[in-house]
Every structure is written in C-alpha cells, then in structure tokens.
C-alpha cells in the first residue's frame, strides 16, 4: 500500500514541476512579447512575423483545387462500390422474404447463413474502402503540405520574415493584424510554381 502512495506522491510532484516549468516559460514568453523583459518597458520585439491560412491555400490554388477534385473522385468511386454491394444485399434480402414461405427449414438456414456471410464481407469491404480513402487523403494532404512549406519558405525569405504562423481556426494564432497575412502572396507564388 505504501508503494502505491509513494508512486502517487511522486507523480503529483512531477506534475507540479511540469506546471511550474510551463508557468515559467509562459511568463518569459509574455514578458518578451510585451516588452517587459530586460529591454525595458515599451520595447518592441524585433523580428518579422507572417501568418497564413492553409485552408485558403488548399481552396484557392490551382493545385489545391486539383487535389480536392482528385480526393472527391476517389471517394465517389469507393462510394459507388459500396452502393453496388448494398443493392446486392437488398436484393438478396427481398428474394429471401419473397421465397421464405416456400423454402424448407434447411434452405432457409442456408440462405440466412449465406446472407450473414455476405453482410460480413460487405462490412469488411466498407472498412477497407474507408481506410483506403483515409490513406489517400493523408497522402494527398502530406504532399500538398510539403508544397505549401516550400512556397511559404520562398515567400517568407522574399518578405524578410523570420517566422510564419498558422492562422486557421484551431491553429496557434489567437490574434493577428490583417497586415501580417501572407496567404495572398503564397497563393500567387503557389500558382506560379504549381500551375
């Protein structure tokens, strides 16, 4: 019992240390950003920052539109395969219902078992096709993200930026001035590099 309490005590101490380290880091960052650090009150942080909305790059560039169209076509193809199997299962079920009154008990069991096997195959196929769609999405988005990083790097260097931050919903940016947004420049450069 004592070992359990010792473990809990050690975990609580580690958690407290972690929170203290986070608080110290946030304090340093806040002081640096607010200009209250060693440079004196009112001092500005040196450096140029840009922000970017990756969703806009995906929706407003030629390559992004092509990537979305390819993903949509791939998904529709997989959906068509699923719908064909669904139709076959419905047909099997309707045939069974129509013929149930004239089938022997053995024939009914065989049909039910056949339907169950076919339903299991269908469910496995749906799972597999969904996995394929997710893998395709990941591959396409990873490739697109690599292109974004390359183009953002070129634009950032041209503009003399030291850091570019994700400004999309759920990103790290809580506030920004619109003048920091480089999405339009990245879209133009992206369309030149990847027509």
C-alpha positions in Angstrom: 0.0 0.0 0.0 2.8 2.3 0.9 4.4 1.8 -2.6 1.2 2.9 -4.2 1.1 6.1 -2.1 4.7 6.8 -2.9 4.0 6.4 -6.6 1.1 8.8 -6.4 3.2 11.3 -4.4 6.0 11.2 -7.0 3.5 11.6 -9.8 2.0 14.6 -8.1 5.4 16.1 -7.6 6.3 15.6 -11.2 3.0 17.2 -12.3 3.7 20.2 -10.1 7.2 20.5 -11.5 5.8 20.4 -15.1 3.2 23.1 -14.3 5.8 25.3 -12.7 8.1 24.9 -15.8 5.1 25.7 -18.1 4.2 28.8 -16.0 7.8 30.0 -16.0 8.0 29.5 -19.8 4.7 31.3 -20.4 6.0 34.2 -18.1 9.2 34.5 -20.1 7.3 34.5 -23.4 4.7 37.0 -22.1 7.5 39.3 -20.9 9.4 39.1 -24.1 6.3 39.7 -26.3 5.0 42.6 -24.1 8.4 44.2 -24.0 8.7 44.0 -20.2 11.8 41.9 -20.3 15.4 43.1 -20.0 14.9 45.7 -22.7 12.7 48.0 -20.5 9.0 48.8 -20.7 7.6 49.6 -24.1 10.4 47.9 -26.0 9.3 46.1 -29.1 10.2 42.5 -30.0 12.5 42.5 -33.0 11.6 40.3 -36.0 9.1 39.9 -38.7 6.2 37.6 -38.4 3.7 36.4 -41.0 0.5 34.4 -40.7 -1.0 32.0 -43.2 -4.3 30.2 -43.6 -3.5 26.8 -45.1 -7.2 26.1 -45.8 -7.2 29.1 -48.1 -4.2 27.8 -49.9 -5.9 24.5 -50.4 -9.2 26.1 -51.7 -7.7 29.0 -53.7 -4.8 27.5 -55.6 -4.9 25.5 -58.8 -3.0 22.6 -57.3 -5.3 22.6 -54.2 -8.4 22.5 -56.3 -6.9 19.6 -58.3 -6.1 17.8 -55.1 -9.6 18.3 -53.7 -11.1 17.1 -57.0 -8.9 14.0 -57.1 -9.9 13.2 -53.5 -13.6 13.7 -54.3 -13.4 11.5 -57.4 -11.5 8.8 -55.4 -14.1 8.9 -52.6 -17.0 8.8 -55.1 -15.5 5.8 -56.7 -15.3 4.0 -53.4 -18.8 5.1 -52.5 -20.1 3.6 -55.8 -18.6 0.3 -54.9 -20.3 0.3 -51.5 -23.6 1.2 -53.1 -23.4 -1.7 -55.5 -22.9 -4.1 -52.7 -25.7 -2.5 -50.7 -28.1 -3.0 -53.7 -27.0 -6.7 -53.9 -27.7 -7.2 -50.2 -31.1 -5.6 -50.5 -31.9 -7.8 -53.5 -30.8 -10.9 -51.5 -33.0 -9.9 -48.6 -36.0 -9.2 -50.8 -35.6 -12.5 -52.6 -35.4 -14.3 -49.2 -38.5 -12.6 -47.9 -40.5 -13.5 -51.1 -39.4 -17.1 -51.0 -39.3 -17.7 -47.3 -42.8 -19.3 -47.2 -41.9 -21.9 -49.8 -38.3 -22.7 -48.6 -37.6 -25.7 -46.4 -36.1 -25.1 -43.0 -32.7 -26.3 -44.2 -32.9 -24.0 -47.3 -33.9 -21.1 -45.0 -30.9 -21.7 -42.8 -28.6 -21.9 -45.8 -30.0 -18.6 -47.2 -29.7 -16.9 -43.8 -26.1 -18.1 -43.4 -25.3 -17.0 -47.0 -26.8 -13.6 -46.2 -24.8 -13.3 -43.0 -21.5 -14.2 -44.7 -22.3 -11.7 -47.5 -23.1 -9.0 -44.9 -19.8 -9.7 -43.1 -17.9 -9.4 -46.4 -19.7 -6.1 -47.1 -18.8 -4.7 -43.7 -15.2 -5.7 -44.1 -15.2 -4.1 -47.6 -16.7 -0.9 -46.2 -14.0 -0.8 -43.6 -11.2 -1.4 -46.1 -12.6 1.2 -48.6 -12.8 3.8 -45.8 -9.2 3.0 -44.8 -8.2 3.5 -48.4 -9.9 6.9 -48.6 -8.3 8.0 -45.3 -4.8 6.9 -46.6 -5.4 8.7 -49.9 -6.4 11.8 -48.0 -3.3 11.6 -45.8 -1.0 11.0 -48.8 -2.5 13.9 -50.8 -2.5 16.3 -47.9 1.0 15.4 -46.8 2.2 16.1 -50.4 0.3 19.3 -50.5 1.6 20.4 -47.1 5.2 19.8 -48.4 4.5 22.1 -51.3 3.0 24.7 -49.0 6.1 24.6 -46.8 8.4 25.1 -49.8 6.4 28.0 -51.2 5.9 29.6 -47.8 9.7 29.4 -47.3 10.3 31.2 -50.6 7.7 34.0 -49.9 8.9 34.4 -46.3 12.5 34.8 -47.4 11.5 37.3 -50.1 9.5 39.3 -47.5 12.2 39.0 -44.8 10.0 37.1 -42.4 11.6 35.1 -39.6 8.5 33.0 -38.7 5.2 32.2 -40.4 2.3 31.0 -38.1 -0.8 29.0 -38.9 -3.8 31.3 -38.6 -6.5 28.8 -39.4 -9.3 28.0 -36.8 -7.8 25.7 -34.3 -4.3 26.9 -35.1 -1.9 28.6 -32.7 -2.9 32.1 -33.5 -5.3 33.8 -31.1 -5.0 37.3 -32.6 -3.3 38.9 -35.6 -3.4 42.0 -37.6 -4.6 41.5 -41.2 -1.4 43.1 -42.5 0.6 40.1 -41.3 -1.4 37.7 -43.5 0.7 36.4 -46.4 -1.9 34.0 -47.8 -2.4 36.0 -51.0 1.3 36.1 -51.8 1.6 32.4 -51.1 -1.4 31.7 -53.4 0.1 33.7 -56.2 3.5 32.0 -55.8 1.9 28.6 -55.5 0.0 29.0 -58.7 3.2 30.1 -60.5 5.2 27.1 -59.1 2.4 24.5 -59.4 0.1 25.6 -62.3 
